[in-house]
Amino acid sequence: MYIALIVLIFIASVLLILAVLSQSPKGGMAANFGASNQVMGVRQTADFLEKGTWVLAILILLLSLGATMAMPKDRIESSRTGLENAILEGAEPEQAVPNQVPETPAE
């Protein structure tokens, strides 16, 4: 289930990239010259691409949440940091001083 959700996220991401790249810019200097493009259904295609962009973005969000919920427990435990493990175990995290070199025993 987890792998299937990751594959769906990847496919939706590629489709989102293609939808964004196929849209024409709406503002700036290009908008002044694009008035003639609003003939014979081009406007409907632009509306479809804009709605498709929103649908794909929301789909990626929902699939990401679903993948997080479906993530195997062993992957969750292996990705925890030392601080997270200390908090979950109720222990006091190790206090490390930044840039402090540990002392080595004299020989």
Secondary structure, 3 states (H helix, E strand, C coil): CHHHHHHHHHHHHHHHHHHHHHCCCCCCHHHHHHHHHCCCCHHHHHHHHHHHHHHHHHHHHHHHHHHHHHCCHHHHHHCCCHHHHHHHHCCCCCCCCCCCCCCCCCC
